[in-house]
């Protein structure tokens, strides 16, 4: 089943489960199959999660999902940022590289923030992106496996640049002789 998620979509998307804190799956259950996690506004700030089995909503902010993923794989967010500054000269919109699982997530802008502390960037697993097509000079349509099609609010050259940074980050992280310190 293919679903489309675009900026301005009314959430929740029809057919997607909306979990409450008591029923939500933990990161340990999601880590191996997490294709994308995207900030959305659905009765407050939540995260739209894309897995190979479909889409659902977690009752936490996207940044919580990111921190939990890093903790699950024993990676320090601060050290990840420092390594990206050293390796790629990138300090903002740092890719989420997990060398032990051989996966990397690229940060891409998916919505306009409602307020100052509102999330605008989602994280997309690089090996799950099947296509990145231009839909306007300022937007790109990503096909995520055979599960979802998601519009990002970035021009295609910028999306490809972020994907290259993510790939380079994973390669350089794996080439380091010392793994990242744990949290």
C-alpha positions as a LaTeX table, in Angstrom:
\begin{tabular}{lrrr}
\hline
Residue & $x$ (\AA) & $y$ (\AA) & $z$ (\AA) \\
\hline
Unk1 & 0.00 & 0.00 & 0.00 \\
Unk2 & 1.44 & 3.37 & $-1.00$ \\
Unk3 & 0.61 & 6.45 & 1.00 \\
Unk4 & 1.39 & 10.05 & 0.25 \\
Unk5 & 2.51 & 12.44 & 2.96 \\
Unk6 & 2.83 & 16.07 & 1.96 \\
Unk7 & 3.29 & 19.29 & 3.86 \\
Unk8 & $-0.12$ & 20.43 & 4.99 \\
Unk9 & $-1.52$ & 16.90 & 5.15 \\
Unk10 & $-4.23$ & 16.51 & 7.74 \\
Unk11 & $-3.02$ & 14.15 & 10.43 \\
Unk12 & $-3.59$ & 11.46 & 11.29 \\
Unk13 & $-3.46$ & 9.86 & 7.85 \\
Unk14 & $-6.35$ & 7.48 & 7.22 \\
Unk15 & $-5.45$ & 3.92 & 8.12 \\
Unk16 & $-2.41$ & 4.83 & 10.22 \\
Unk17 & $-2.43$ & 3.81 & 13.90 \\
Unk18 & $-2.05$ & 6.54 & 16.50 \\
Unk19 & $-0.35$ & 5.20 & 19.61 \\
Unk20 & $-0.65$ & 6.61 & 23.10 \\
Unk21 & 2.30 & 6.43 & 25.48 \\
Unk22 & 1.10 & 3.26 & 27.18 \\
Unk23 & 0.70 & 1.31 & 23.91 \\
Unk24 & 3.54 & 2.69 & 21.79 \\
Unk25 & 6.25 & 0.27 & 20.65 \\
Unk26 & 9.71 & 0.95 & 22.02 \\
Unk27 & 12.74 & 1.87 & 19.97 \\
Unk28 & 14.19 & $-1.62$ & 20.45 \\
Unk29 & 11.17 & $-2.99$ & 18.56 \\
Unk30 & 11.51 & $-0.41$ & 15.77 \\
Unk31 & 15.25 & 0.08 & 15.33 \\
Unk32 & 15.86 & $-2.56$ & 12.67 \\
Unk33 & 12.85 & $-1.63$ & 10.52 \\
Unk34 & 12.74 & 2.16 & 10.89 \\
Unk35 & 12.74 & 3.67 & 7.38 \\
Unk36 & 11.85 & 7.25 & 8.30 \\
Unk37 & 10.63 & 9.31 & 11.23 \\
Unk38 & 9.01 & 12.63 & 10.59 \\
Unk39 & 7.79 & 15.43 & 12.88 \\
Unk40 & 4.07 & 16.11 & 12.53 \\
Unk41 & 1.44 & 18.05 & 14.38 \\
Unk42 & $-1.35$ & 15.68 & 15.45 \\
Unk43 & $-2.95$ & 16.76 & 18.75 \\
Unk44 & 0.46 & 18.17 & 19.68 \\
Unk45 & 3.90 & 17.34 & 18.35 \\
Unk46 & 4.17 & 13.67 & 17.41 \\
Unk47 & 6.27 & 11.57 & 15.08 \\
Unk48 & 5.06 & 9.83 & 11.96 \\
Unk49 & 7.02 & 6.59 & 11.65 \\
Unk50 & 7.53 & 4.71 & 8.40 \\
Unk51 & 8.47 & 1.02 & 8.56 \\
Unk52 & 8.32 & $-1.71$ & 5.94 \\
Unk53 & 4.94 & $-2.70$ & 7.42 \\
Unk54 & 3.39 & 0.75 & 7.07 \\
Unk55 & 2.91 & 4.06 & 8.84 \\
Unk56 & 1.92 & 4.93 & 12.40 \\
Unk57 & 2.20 & 7.76 & 14.89 \\
Unk58 & 4.28 & 7.78 & 18.06 \\
Unk59 & 3.27 & 10.14 & 20.88 \\
Unk60 & 6.75 & 11.66 & 21.15 \\
Unk61 & 8.65 & 14.40 & 19.36 \\
Unk62 & 10.94 & 13.46 & 16.50 \\
Unk63 & 13.97 & 14.53 & 18.56 \\
Unk64 & 13.00 & 11.99 & 21.24 \\
Unk65 & 12.97 & 9.25 & 18.59 \\
Unk66 & 16.40 & 10.39 & 17.36 \\
Unk67 & 17.87 & 10.43 & 20.89 \\
Unk68 & 16.34 & 7.03 & 21.63 \\
Unk69 & 17.80 & 5.55 & 18.45 \\
Unk70 & 21.23 & 6.86 & 19.37 \\
Unk71 & 20.90 & 5.49 & 22.91 \\
Unk72 & 19.72 & 2.13 & 21.56 \\
Unk73 & 22.93 & 1.85 & 19.51 \\
Unk74 & 25.09 & 3.40 & 22.29 \\
Unk75 & 26.07 & 6.48 & 20.31 \\
Unk76 & 26.63 & 9.90 & 21.84 \\
Unk77 & 24.79 & 12.65 & 19.98 \\
Unk78 & 27.46 & 15.17 & 20.97 \\
Unk79 & 30.27 & 12.92 & 19.71 \\
Unk80 & 28.36 & 12.21 & 16.50 \\
Unk81 & 28.06 & 15.94 & 15.88 \\
Unk82 & 31.76 & 16.49 & 16.63 \\
Unk83 & 32.78 & 13.68 & 14.28 \\
Unk84 & 30.64 & 15.17 & 11.48 \\
Unk85 & 32.25 & 18.56 & 12.11 \\
Unk86 & 35.70 & 16.96 & 11.78 \\
Unk87 & 34.93 & 14.63 & 8.88 \\
Unk88 & 32.45 & 16.63 & 6.80 \\
Unk89 & 32.65 & 20.20 & 8.14 \\
Unk90 & 28.93 & 19.86 & 8.93 \\
Unk91 & 27.57 & 20.93 & 12.31 \\
Unk92 & 23.90 & 21.52 & 11.51 \\
Unk93 & 21.56 & 18.86 & 10.14 \\
Unk94 & 23.98 & 16.10 & 11.06 \\
Unk95 & 23.20 & 12.70 & 9.53 \\
Unk96 & 22.28 & 9.97 & 11.97 \\
Unk97 & 25.00 & 7.40 & 11.16 \\
Unk98 & 24.87 & 4.01 & 12.87 \\
Unk99 & 27.94 & 2.07 & 11.70 \\
Unk100 & 27.17 & $-1.03$ & 13.80 \\
Unk101 & 23.89 & $-1.49$ & 11.90 \\
Unk102 & 25.34 & $-0.17$ & 8.61 \\
Unk103 & 22.53 & 2.39 & 8.24 \\
Unk104 & 22.39 & 6.15 & 8.02 \\
Unk105 & 19.49 & 8.58 & 8.18 \\
Unk106 & 19.63 & 11.89 & 6.31 \\
Unk107 & 17.86 & 14.94 & 7.82 \\
Unk108 & 15.46 & 16.53 & 5.34 \\
Unk109 & 13.00 & 19.39 & 5.82 \\
Unk110 & 9.43 & 18.12 & 5.73 \\
Unk111 & 7.35 & 21.01 & 7.08 \\
Unk112 & 7.35 & 24.64 & 8.05 \\
Unk113 & 7.68 & 24.98 & 11.82 \\
Unk114 & 4.70 & 26.35 & 13.74 \\
Unk115 & 6.83 & 27.91 & 16.47 \\
Unk116 & 10.45 & 28.47 & 17.40 \\
Unk117 & 11.08 & 25.07 & 19.01 \\
Unk118 & 8.99 & 23.11 & 16.54 \\
Unk119 & 10.68 & 20.37 & 14.49 \\
Unk120 & 10.86 & 20.73 & 10.74 \\
Unk121 & 13.33 & 18.00 & 9.74 \\
Unk122 & 12.59 & 14.33 & 9.45 \\
Unk123 & 15.15 & 11.54 & 9.17 \\
Unk124 & 15.13 & 9.20 & 6.18 \\
Unk125 & 17.04 & 5.94 & 6.00 \\
Unk126 & 19.22 & 6.26 & 2.96 \\
Unk127 & 18.94 & 2.70 & 1.68 \\
Unk128 & 15.13 & 2.95 & 1.78 \\
Unk129 & 14.96 & 5.90 & $-0.62$ \\
Unk130 & 14.08 & 4.49 & $-4.03$ \\
Unk131 & 13.59 & 7.77 & $-5.93$ \\
Unk132 & 13.93 & 11.52 & $-5.45$ \\
Unk133 & 11.91 & 13.40 & $-8.06$ \\
Unk134 & 11.50 & 17.14 & $-8.61$ \\
Unk135 & 7.96 & 18.39 & $-8.04$ \\
Unk136 & 8.80 & 22.12 & $-7.92$ \\
Unk137 & 11.93 & 24.27 & $-7.68$ \\
Unk138 & 11.64 & 24.13 & $-3.87$ \\
Unk139 & 10.27 & 20.61 & $-3.28$ \\
Unk140 & 11.23 & 17.00 & $-3.93$ \\
Unk141 & 9.14 & 13.83 & $-3.79$ \\
Unk142 & 10.82 & 10.85 & $-2.11$ \\
Unk143 & 9.65 & 7.31 & $-2.64$ \\
Unk144 & 10.37 & 5.30 & 0.50 \\
Unk145 & 10.58 & 1.60 & $-0.38$ \\
Unk146 & 7.08 & 0.51 & $-1.49$ \\
Unk147 & 5.52 & 2.00 & 1.63 \\
Unk148 & 5.19 & 5.77 & 1.24 \\
Unk149 & 5.80 & 8.76 & $-0.96$ \\
Unk150 & 6.81 & 11.83 & 0.99 \\
Unk151 & 7.27 & 15.41 & $-0.19$ \\
Unk152 & 10.21 & 17.28 & 1.34 \\
Unk153 & 10.50 & 21.04 & 1.26 \\
Unk154 & 13.94 & 21.17 & $-0.29$ \\
Unk155 & 15.11 & 21.42 & $-3.89$ \\
Unk156 & 16.38 & 18.15 & $-5.37$ \\
Unk157 & 20.07 & 19.28 & $-5.51$ \\
Unk158 & 19.97 & 20.04 & $-1.78$ \\
Unk159 & 18.31 & 16.68 & $-1.05$ \\
Unk160 & 21.03 & 14.90 & $-3.04$ \\
Unk161 & 23.69 & 16.89 & $-1.20$ \\
Unk162 & 22.26 & 15.80 & 2.17 \\
Unk163 & 22.15 & 12.19 & 0.96 \\
Unk164 & 25.81 & 12.39 & $-0.13$ \\
Unk165 & 26.75 & 13.84 & 3.27 \\
Unk166 & 24.88 & 11.00 & 4.96 \\
Unk167 & 26.63 & 8.34 & 2.85 \\
Unk168 & 30.03 & 9.94 & 3.47 \\
Unk169 & 29.27 & 10.14 & 7.18 \\
Unk170 & 28.53 & 6.42 & 7.37 \\
Unk171 & 31.67 & 5.53 & 5.40 \\
Unk172 & 33.89 & 7.77 & 7.52 \\
Unk173 & 32.32 & 6.57 & 10.78 \\
Unk174 & 32.98 & 2.97 & 9.77 \\
Unk175 & 36.58 & 3.82 & 8.85 \\
Unk176 & 37.34 & 5.26 & 12.27 \\
Unk177 & 39.50 & 2.93 & 14.29 \\
Unk178 & 37.74 & 3.88 & 17.51 \\
Unk179 & 33.94 & 3.59 & 17.77 \\
Unk180 & 31.98 & 6.48 & 19.17 \\
Unk181 & 31.90 & 6.59 & 22.94 \\
Unk182 & 28.63 & 5.43 & 24.43 \\
Unk183 & 26.22 & 7.88 & 25.98 \\
\hline
\end{tabular}
